[in-house]
């Protein structure tokens, strides 16, 4: 399993990823998506994971494109 640095535990720890509802404005439109957050398995503190950060940066834009592709296909 991958590990991340936990600031509270002050060491490399295993982590668990949970999803939560979030929203982001893309081209003036509010897009709802599932945001991923990584938590330390030892203390429960949120930890930073590059892959999770990349996912969260791209997810609203991918959702926006999917929504508008579906709208074009239904017209």
Order of alpha helices (4+ residues) and beta strands (2+ residues): beta-beta-beta-beta-alpha
